[in-house]
Amino acid sequence: MSAPLLATRKLDAFYGDFQALFGVDLAIAPGEIVALVGANGAGKSTLLKTICGLLPALPDAIAFDGAGIGGLATGQIVRRGIALVPEGRRLFASLSVEDNLRMGAYASQPGRWNLDAIYALFPALRERRVAPATSLSGGEQQMVAIGRALMSNPRLLLCDELSLGLAPVLVKEIYRALVEVCSEGLTALIVEQDVSIARTVSRRLVCMQEGRITLEGASADLTSDQVSRAYFGV
């Protein structure tokens, strides 16, 4: 694998006195889509939150493009090129679709992503651009959340449960767009409960259990039995 864009080394994370991650080592190469799977409470979302600065980390426990980012403020991490699509979308209810998208550009880097590019990726949003974001369907709201993250022109996109609560046809459309975007060079780390989806869209699959990585390998090479044992610990 080429020099990693993102690397964690012996990464621990805590909620107060409760330890949620234990010595997580993970490396992601530029242009990869890596899927993170595991049962509820395995530490998947915690890992994303720690990478993007929502939970504290030691300076040398997370490196992005070779530089330590552990302990930096979230705004600093966004400016370095990491964006998060959070679980549950977390849209601004009082703002329109377009204003939600514009919020993603507050720390934008130079790049191809602007309103026109987002509307080309998700044409349905152009038609609803002046509507309150939370009046949209769940799938359209997820498009807004992805578009908002892309507006910062990130190099690494962190996606937390994109398929949650969506109809299969919308899940397919959302992931089609993600794969299209990553084919242009964007790197993605996705948390996904549906293992079949995760294996289909990713190059590598990483399983977590109780705050630790229990399996890692090429998505096409791992067997269902290997994934099941790592996922459930049986």
N, C-alpha and C positions, 0 to 999 in steps of 0.2 A: 504494500500500500504506500502511496506517496505521503509526503509529510502531512500530518493531520491539520485540518483547519481548526478543529476543536479537539481538545484532549483534557480528560479529567484524570487526576492521579491521587489515589487514596482519598477520595472525596467523601467526607462525612457531612451530615446535615442534621440539624436538631430543630424541634419545636419546643422551646423551653428546655426542660430536662429530658425530654423524650428524644432518643436518637432514631432518625428515620432512614438515614443512609449510612452504610458501613463500608468504607474503603472502596468506593466505586472507581474502577479504571475503565475508561472508554475513550476510543479514538475514532474520529470521523474524518474521512478524506474529502477534499473539495469535490463537489458535484455528486456526492453520494446521497441516496435516500436511505436512512436507517430507521427501522421500525422498532419501537420499544413496547413489549407486551408483558402482561402479568396480571394477576388477580387484583381486585380492589385492595388498596393498602400496601401494594408491593413496593411503592416508592417511585413510581414512574413520574407522576406529576411533581413530586418533590424534587426530582432530579432536574426537571425543566425549570422550576422556580429558582433553584439554586444557581443554575447556569446563568439565568438572566438577572440575578441579583436581588430577587425577592426574599431569599433566605441567605444568611451570611455563610461565607466560605473562606478558608485560608487563601492568601494571595497566590501561592504556587499550586493550589489544588485544581485550578481550572486555567487552561491556557487557550487563547484564541489567536490564531495566526502567529503562534510562537510567543505571545506576550501574556503574562499572568493577568487575569481579570477577576480572580477571587476577591471578594470584599469590595469591589467597585459598586457605586450606585447604579441603579437600573438605567437611568438616563445616560450615564457614561457608556454602559454596555450597548445600549441601542445605537449610540453614535459610532461605536466601533464596528457595527454591522450585524447585530443579532436582534431578531424580532420574535415576539411570542404571539401565537394565536391561542388565547386561553380557553380552557374548558368552560362551556356555557356561554361563550362568545363575548360577554361583558360589553355590550354596546352601550353608548350613551343614549338613554331613552328620550331625552329632551331634544336630541339633535336629529337632523335629517340624515338620510343615507350619505349624501355628498359631504356633509359636515363631519360625519363619523370618519369617512375616508380621509378627509383633510387633517383630522387629528393625528393620523398616523405619520404625517409628514413633518411634524414639529421638530424632529431630529433627523431629517432626511439627509442621506448622502447623495452625491451625483449618481444618476443611473436612469434606466429606462422607465421606471415605474412612476406614472403620474395618473391623473384622472382618466385621460383618454385610454391609456394602456389597461387600466383596471376595467373600464367599460368594454373594451374589446375582449378581455378575458371572460367577463361575466356580463353579457349584453342585457340581461334582465335588470341589472342595477341601473343602467342608464334610464330605462323607462320609469324607475321608481326613485330617481335621485332626490326629489324634493319631499318624498314621503318620510314620516317618522320611521327611524330604523327599526324600532320594535313593532311596527305594524306589518312588517314583512313576514313571510313564511319562515319556518326554521331553516330551510335550506338557503333561502335568500339572505337571512341574517348571517349564516355561516360564510357566505360569499363576501358580505361586508367585512366580517372579522378578518378574513384572509386578505382582502384588498387593503384594509387599514394597515395590516402588518407589512404588506408589500410596498406601501407608500413610503416607507422609510428606506427603501432600496437596500434591504439587508443582503448579507452574504450567507447567513445561516438563518433558516426559518425553523422555529420550534412550534410544533402543532400538537395541541392537547385534545384528544378525543374529537376529531372532526366529524365522525359518523354518528355521534351520540344523539339519539332521538330522531334521526332522519330516515325517511323512506329510502329503500334500496336504490331507486332510480336517481335520487338526489345525491346519495353517497357516491354513486358511480360518476356523476357529473363533477362533484367536488374533487375527487381524486384524479379524474382526467385532467382537470385544470392544474392540479399540483404537479403531476408528472410532466405536463407540458412546460410549466415554469422551470422545473428542475432540469429539463433537457437543455435549457439555455445556460446552465452553469450554477444555478442556485443549489445550495446544500440544505438538506432538511433532516430533522430528527422528529419523528412523529410518534406520539403515544396513541395506540389503537387497541381497543378491547377485542375487536374481531380479528382473530389470528389469520383467517383466510384472506381478508383484505390486506392485512399487514404483509403477508408473504407475497401477495400479488404485486404490490406497488413498490416494495423495497428491494434494495440490493442486499442488505444485511439485516438479520433479525437478532434482537437482543432480548432475552427473557430476564425478568427480575422477580425475586421473591424475598419478602421481608427485608427490603432495603439493600439487597445484594444482587449482583449479576450472577445468574445460574447457568446461562447458556448464551453463546454468541457464535454466529456463523453465517455463511452465505444463505440467503433465504431459499434459494433453489435446492440447496444440498441438505438442509436439515429435514429429518423425517418427522412425521406427525407424532410418533412415539417419543422422540427426543424432546420436541416442543412441549408435549403434554406433561412429561416428567418434570421439566424445568419450570413450567407454568404452575403446576399444582403441587410439586414437591413429593410426588408419589412414584 
